[in-house]
Amino acid sequence: MLKYIVLIVVFSIFAHHYYRVLVKNNTDSAETIARKTSMDKEQILTLISLQRDEIEALYKETYTINNELTNYIKKLNESKKELQDKNQELSALYTISKKINSNLNIDTLFQDMDELLKGILAYDILAIMLLDDEKKFLIVKYWNGPPIEGFLNMKFAINGKGVCALCVREKRALLIKDVNSIDNIIIVHDDMKQEMVAPIMYNGEVIGVFIVDTFKENAFDEHKLSILCSFASLASTALYNAKLYSDLKKTYEDTAKSLAKAIEAKDTYTRGHCDRVTELSVKTANYLGLSNDRLYKLKIAAILHDIGKIGIPEGILNKPGILTSKEYSIVKKHPSIGYEILSDIEYFDDIRKIIYQHHERFDGKGYPLGVDGRSLLTESKILALADAFDAMTSERPYRKPFSVEKALEEIKRNSGTQFDPDIASAFIEMMQKEH
C-alpha cells in the first residue's frame, strides 16, 4: 500500500513539473517540429494544446488523488492512535480485573480500586458507596477527598433527589458536565467542576455506585464515562465477593464469641479473659506488622483459645485453691480438646493450629507438644504471651493481680525461655508506650 502511495506522489510531482515545462516551451517546440515535418505551425500548436489539456487533466486528477491519499493517511494515523489508546485502556482494565478479583479484603480492595482507576481516569475525588442490606440507603464506604467529618459511613436515601439516588433508581451512569448547573448535587469542594456517577451492578441489580469528581473543566466526557462504567462492571464481582467474605468472617467471629461466652459461663474465674486476650493479641500483631489475613486468624484463635475447657470438669475449673498435679494434668488437655472440637470446620484449620500451640514455650518445655520456638507459629507465640499477661494481671482466689509494671518485668525475665524474645521485646515496648 505504501509503495503505491509513494509512486503516485512521485508521478504527481513529475507530471506537475512536465506540465510547467511544456507550457513554457510550447511555442519553441512547435517551430522546431514544423521545420522537421510537413505539418504547419498551427496544426502542431493545436496538437500540443490537446496534449497539454490531457496532461493538465491528468495533473489535476493526480493532485486530487494525492489530497485524498493525504487525508486517508491522516485518518489512518488518527485511527492508529485511537486503537493504541483503546488497547492501553483494555490492557489497563484487564490488569485491574486480575488484581481486584484476587482480593477478598474489602478495605484494601477499595484502596486498590482507587489506585488503579486513577491510572486511567484523572480525577481529584473518589467515593464508593454501597447499598445497605435492606436496599434503602447508599452508605459511603470509601472516601478519597477533602476531609469531611462524619462523611465516611454517612447514609443517603435512594428515594431522595440526589444524583446518586437517581443513578441507583434508573440503573444508569450519569455525566454532570457542570456541577453548578445541577441543584441536587453535593458540592464537597469549591473547585469541583464535573462529576461522573456509575452504578455497580451484580446479577442485574445495583449494589453500589462509583462517584468521581474533577477540578478541571471539560476533563470528563462520554468516553471517560464509558471507561468508568467498564471499571464498575469489572469491580462488581470483586466487591460482591469481598462483601460476602466480610459477612462470612463476621459470622465466624460472632459464632466464636458465642462459644467463648459458653466457656466463660462454665469457668467463672476467667470471665472477660477471652476479650482481653483477643485485644492484646491483635494489638501486638498490629505492632509487629502481621498481614490482615494472619491478624484475623489470630483474632478468632484468641477468642476461642480456651474452647477446650468445655471438656474439663467444672469442679476443676472453678476450684478456689491451687490445683493438684493430677488436676493440672487434666487442665493441660484443653489445647488438644479445642483442636479436636474445631477439626470438622475446614476454614478453622490454621486457627486450630494456633490454639493447639498456645501453651507451648519458647524453650520447648510447654504443652501439649513440648516443641521449641523454632517450630511454633508466630501467632501462637503472640497468643501465649497475651494469655500469660492477662493471667498475671487478673485476680485469682489464691492471689492478687500483678500490676502492669510487675507483669512486664516477669515477661522480660522469662524472655528467651517461656516467651519468644523478639515478641516479648515488642510487647514490652508497646505496653510501655501505652502506660
C-alpha positions in Angstrom: 0.0 0.0 0.0 2.8 2.4 1.0 4.7 1.6 -2.3 1.7 2.6 -4.5 1.2 5.8 -2.5 4.8 6.8 -3.0 4.6 6.0 -6.8 1.5 8.1 -7.2 3.0 11.0 -5.2 6.2 10.9 -7.4 4.2 10.7 -10.6 2.2 13.7 -9.4 5.3 15.7 -8.9 6.7 14.6 -12.2 3.5 15.4 -14.1 3.4 18.9 -12.5 7.0 19.6 -13.5 6.5 18.3 -17.0 3.3 20.4 -17.4 5.1 23.6 -16.4 8.0 22.9 -18.8 5.6 22.1 -21.6 3.6 25.3 -21.2 6.8 27.4 -21.1 8.4 25.9 -24.2 5.4 25.0 -26.3 5.9 27.7 -29.0 9.6 26.9 -29.5 8.8 23.3 -29.7 6.1 23.9 -32.3 8.6 25.8 -34.6 11.2 23.1 -34.2 8.8 20.4 -35.1 7.4 22.4 -38.1 10.9 22.6 -39.6 11.3 18.9 -39.4 7.9 17.8 -40.6 5.3 18.7 -43.2 2.8 20.0 -40.6 2.3 23.7 -40.3 2.8 25.5 -37.1 -0.9 26.0 -36.3 -1.5 22.2 -36.6 1.4 21.5 -34.3 0.2 24.1 -31.7 -3.3 22.6 -31.8 -1.8 19.1 -31.2 0.4 20.4 -28.3 -2.6 22.2 -26.9 -4.6 19.0 -26.8 -1.7 17.2 -25.2 -1.3 20.0 -22.7 -5.0 19.7 -21.8 -4.7 16.0 -21.3 -1.7 16.4 -19.1 -3.4 19.2 -17.2 -6.4 17.0 -16.6 -4.1 14.2 -15.6 -2.2 16.5 -13.2 -5.5 17.7 -11.6 -6.7 14.1 -11.2 -3.3 13.2 -9.7 -3.4 16.2 -7.4 -6.9 15.2 -6.3 -5.8 11.6 -5.7 -2.8 12.9 -3.8 -5.0 15.0 -1.5 -7.3 12.1 -0.9 -4.4 9.9 -0.1 -3.0 12.5 2.3 -6.4 12.7 4.1 -6.6 8.9 4.1 -3.1 8.6 5.7 -4.1 11.3 8.3 -7.3 9.3 9.2 -5.2 6.1 9.3 -2.8 7.7 11.8 -5.8 9.0 13.9 -7.3 5.6 13.8 -4.0 4.0 14.8 -3.7 6.4 17.8 -7.3 5.7 18.7 -6.7 1.9 18.6 -3.5 2.3 20.6 -5.4 4.3 23.2 -8.2 1.7 23.3 -5.6 -1.1 23.6 -4.0 0.7 26.5 -7.4 1.1 28.2 -8.3 -2.5 27.7 -4.9 -3.6 28.9 -5.3 -1.5 32.0 -8.8 -2.8 32.6 -7.5 -6.4 32.2 -4.7 -5.7 34.7 -7.3 -4.1 37.1 -9.6 -7.1 36.7 -6.8 -9.6 37.6 -5.7 -7.6 40.7 -9.1 -6.7 42.2 -10.6 -10.1 41.7 -7.9 -11.8 43.7 -8.5 -9.5 46.7 -11.2 -10.5 49.2 -10.3 -7.9 51.8 -12.9 -5.2 51.2 -10.8 -2.4 52.9 -7.7 -3.0 50.8 -9.9 -3.7 47.8 -11.2 -0.1 47.9 -7.6 1.2 48.0 -6.6 -0.9 45.1 -9.6 0.3 43.1 -8.7 3.9 43.8 -5.1 3.5 42.8 -5.9 1.5 39.6 -8.8 3.7 38.4 -6.8 6.9 38.9 -4.3 5.5 36.5 -6.8 5.6 33.6 -9.1 8.4 34.8 -7.6 11.6 36.0 -9.9 12.6 38.9 -9.5 14.6 42.1 -12.1 12.9 44.3 -13.4 9.3 44.6 -16.3 8.0 46.6 -17.5 4.4 46.7 -21.0 3.9 48.1 -22.7 0.5 48.7 -26.3 -0.3 49.3 -27.4 -1.5 52.7 -28.9 -4.9 53.2 -32.4 -3.5 53.1 -31.6 -1.6 49.9 -32.9 1.7 51.2 -29.7 3.6 51.7 -26.4 4.2 50.0 -23.6 4.2 52.6 -20.2 5.9 52.0 -17.7 3.0 52.4 -14.7 4.6 50.8 -13.7 8.3 50.5 -10.6 9.9 48.9 -11.3 13.6 49.0 -11.1 16.6 51.3 -11.6 15.7 55.0 -15.3 15.9 55.9 -16.2 14.9 59.5 -18.6 12.0 59.6 -18.8 11.6 55.8 -17.5 8.1 55.8 -20.4 5.7 56.6 -22.9 8.5 56.0 -26.2 7.3 54.6 -28.2 8.7 51.6 -31.7 7.5 50.9 -32.1 6.1 47.4 -35.6 7.6 47.2 -34.0 11.1 47.5 -33.4 13.7 44.9 -29.6 13.4 44.6 -27.6 12.3 41.5 -26.5 9.0 43.2 -30.1 8.1 44.1 -31.1 8.7 40.5 -28.3 6.5 39.3 -29.5 3.7 41.6 -33.2 4.0 40.7 -32.6 4.3 36.9 -29.6 1.9 36.8 -27.7 4.2 34.5 -24.5 6.2 34.6 -24.6 10.0 34.7 -22.2 12.7 33.4 -22.6 16.1 35.1 -20.6 18.4 32.8 -21.2 21.4 35.1 -21.9 20.7 38.7 -23.1 24.3 39.3 -25.9 23.7 36.8 -27.5 21.0 38.9 -29.4 21.6 42.1 -29.4 18.0 43.5 -25.7 17.5 43.8 -23.4 17.6 46.9 -20.6 20.1 46.3 -17.8 18.7 48.5 -15.1 21.1 47.3 -15.3 24.7 46.0 -13.1 23.7 42.9 -15.4 20.9 41.7 -16.3 21.3 38.1 -17.6 18.0 36.8 -18.9 14.7 38.2 -19.4 11.2 36.9 -21.6 8.5 38.6 -21.7 4.9 37.6 -23.8 2.1 39.1 -22.1 -1.1 40.4 -24.3 -3.9 39.1 -24.4 -7.5 40.1 -26.8 -10.0 38.5 -28.8 -7.1 37.1 -29.2 -5.4 40.5 -27.4 -2.2 41.8 -25.2 -2.9 44.8 -23.5 0.5 44.9 -22.1 3.4 42.9 -18.8 4.9 41.9 -18.5 8.7 42.1 -15.6 10.7 40.6 -15.1 14.4 40.6 -12.7 16.7 38.9 -11.4 20.2 39.5 -10.8 20.7 35.7 -13.3 21.9 33.2 -14.1 19.6 30.2 -12.0 16.8 31.8 -14.9 14.3 31.6 -16.8 13.3 28.5 -18.8 10.3 27.3 -15.7 8.3 26.6 -14.4 8.8 30.1 -17.9 7.8 31.4 -17.8 4.6 29.4 -14.4 3.8 31.0 -15.9 4.3 34.5 -18.8 2.0 33.6 -16.4 -0.7 32.3 -14.5 -0.4 35.6 -17.7 -0.6 37.6 -18.7 -3.7 35.7 -15.3 -5.3 36.4 -15.4 -4.2 40.1 -18.9 -5.5 40.8 -18.0 -9.2 41.1 -14.9 -8.4 43.2 -17.0 -6.1 45.6 -19.8 -8.6 45.9 -17.4 -11.5 46.7 -15.5 -9.3 49.2 -18.7 -8.3 50.9 -19.8 -11.9 51.1 -16.4 -12.8 52.5 -16.6 -10.0 55.0 -20.1 -11.1 56.1 -18.9 -14.7 56.4 -15.9 -13.6 58.5 -18.3 -11.6 60.8 -20.5 -14.7 61.1 -17.4 -16.8 62.1 -16.4 -14.1 64.6 -19.9 -13.8 66.1 -20.0 -17.6 66.4 -16.6 -17.7 68.1 -17.7 -15.0 70.5 -20.8 -17.0 71.4 -18.7 -20.1 72.0 -16.4 -18.0 74.2 -19.3 -16.9 76.3 -20.3 -20.5 76.7 -16.8 -21.2 78.0 -16.8 -18.3 80.4 -20.2 -19.3 81.7 -18.6 -22.6 82.8 -15.3 -21.1 84.0 -16.4 -18.2 86.2 -12.9 -17.1 87.1 -12.0 -16.3 83.5 -15.0 -14.1 82.6 -13.8 -11.4 80.2 -10.5 -13.2 79.8 -11.1 -14.1 76.1 -11.9 -10.5 75.2 -8.8 -9.1 76.9 -6.5 -11.7 75.4 -8.0 -11.0 72.0 -7.4 -7.3 72.3 -3.8 -7.8 73.5 -3.1 -10.3 70.7 -4.5 -8.1 67.9 -2.6 -5.0 69.2 0.6 -7.0 69.4 0.1 -8.5 65.9 -0.5 -5.0 64.6 2.6 -3.7 66.3 4.6 -6.4 64.7 3.1 -5.7 61.3 1.3 -9.0 60.6 -0.8 -9.1 57.5 -4.6 -8.6 57.7 -5.3 -12.3 57.0 -2.9 -13.5 59.7 -4.3 -10.9 62.1 -7.9 -12.1 61.5 -7.0 -15.7 62.1 -5.1 -14.8 65.3 -8.2 -12.8 66.4 -10.5 -15.8 66.0 -7.9 -18.1 67.7 -7.6 -15.7 70.6 -11.4 -15.6 71.1 -11.5 -19.4 71.0 -8.2 -20.2 72.6 -9.9 -21.8 75.7 -12.7 -23.6 73.9 -11.2 -26.9 75.0 -12.1 -26.1 78.6 -15.6 -27.2 77.6 -14.2 -30.7 78.1 -12.7 -30.0 81.6 -14.9 -30.7 84.7 -16.3 -27.6 86.3 -15.1 -28.7 89.7 -11.5 -28.4 88.5 -12.1 -25.1 86.5 -13.8 -23.4 89.4 -11.6 -24.8 92.2 -10.8 -21.9 94.6 -7.4 -23.2 95.6 -4.3 -24.4 93.8 -4.8 -27.5 91.6 -3.2 -30.8 92.4 -0.8 -32.3 89.9 -3.5 -34.7 88.7 -6.0 -31.9 88.2 -3.4 -29.8 86.4 -2.7 -32.6 84.0 -6.4 -32.7 83.2 -6.4 -28.9 82.6 -3.4 -29.3 80.3 -5.6 -31.3 77.9 -7.7 -28.3 76.9 -5.5 -27.2 73.9 -5.8 -30.8 72.4 -9.6 -30.8 73.2 -10.0 -27.4 71.5 -8.0 -28.7 68.5 -10.4 -31.6 68.1 -13.6 -29.6 68.6 -12.7 -27.4 65.6 -11.3 -30.2 63.4 -14.5 -30.5 61.3 -14.5 -26.8 60.3 -12.2 -26.6 57.3 -12.0 -22.8 57.5 -10.5 -23.2 61.0 -7.5 -25.3 60.0 -5.0 -22.6 60.6 -6.9 -21.2 63.6 -7.0 -24.5 65.5 -3.2 -24.9 65.0 -2.7 -21.6 66.7 -5.0 -22.8 69.6 -3.1 -26.1 69.8 0.2 -24.3 70.4 -0.8 -21.5 72.7 0.6 -23.2 75.8 3.9 -24.1 74.2 7.1 -22.4 75.4 10.0 -20.9 73.5 12.4 -23.3 75.3 10.3 -26.4 74.4 9.1 -27.0 78.0 5.4 -26.2 77.3 2.5 -28.5 76.4 0.9 -30.5 74.8 3.7 -31.0 72.2 6.8 -29.8 74.0 8.4 -28.2 70.9 10.7 -25.2 70.9 10.2 -21.8 69.5 11.6 -22.5 66.0 8.7 -25.0 65.4 5.9 -22.7 66.7 3.7 -20.3 64.7 4.3 -16.6 65.4 0.6 -16.3 66.1 0.8 -19.0 68.8 3.7 -17.2 70.4 1.8 -13.9 70.4 -1.3 -15.6 71.9 0.8 -17.4 74.6 2.3 -14.1 75.7 -1.1 -12.2 75.7 -2.7 -15.1 77.6 0.1 -15.1 80.3 0.0 -11.3 80.7 -3.8 -11.3 81.3 -3.5 -14.2 83.7 -0.8 -12.3 85.7 -2.8 -9.1 85.8 -6.2 -10.8 86.7 -7.4 -11.6 90.2 -7.4 -15.2 91.3 -8.9 -16.7 94.5 -5.4 -17.7 95.6 -3.5 -14.4 94.7 -3.9 -10.8 93.9 -3.4 -9.4 90.4 0.1 -8.2 89.3 0.5 -4.6 88.3 1.3 -3.9 84.7 4.8 -3.0 85.6 5.4 -6.2 87.6 3.8 -8.3 84.8 6.1 -6.7 82.2 9.1 -7.5 84.5 8.1 -11.1 84.6 7.8 -11.2 80.8 11.3 -9.6 80.5 12.7 -12.1 83.0 11.2 -15.1 81.0 12.1 -13.7 77.6 14.0 -16.4 75.7 12.7 -19.2 78.0 8.9 -19.1 78.2 8.5 -16.3 75.6 9.9 -15.6 72.2 12.5 -12.8 72.9 11.5 -10.7 69.8 7.8 -10.8 70.6 8.5 -10.2 74.3 10.6 -7.1 73.4 8.0 -5.7 71.1 5.2 -6.3 73.6 7.1 -4.6 76.4 7.9 -1.6 74.2 4.2 -1.4 73.1 2.9 -1.6 76.6 5.4 1.0 78.0 4.3 3.4 75.3 0.7 3.0 76.4 1.4 3.2 80.1 
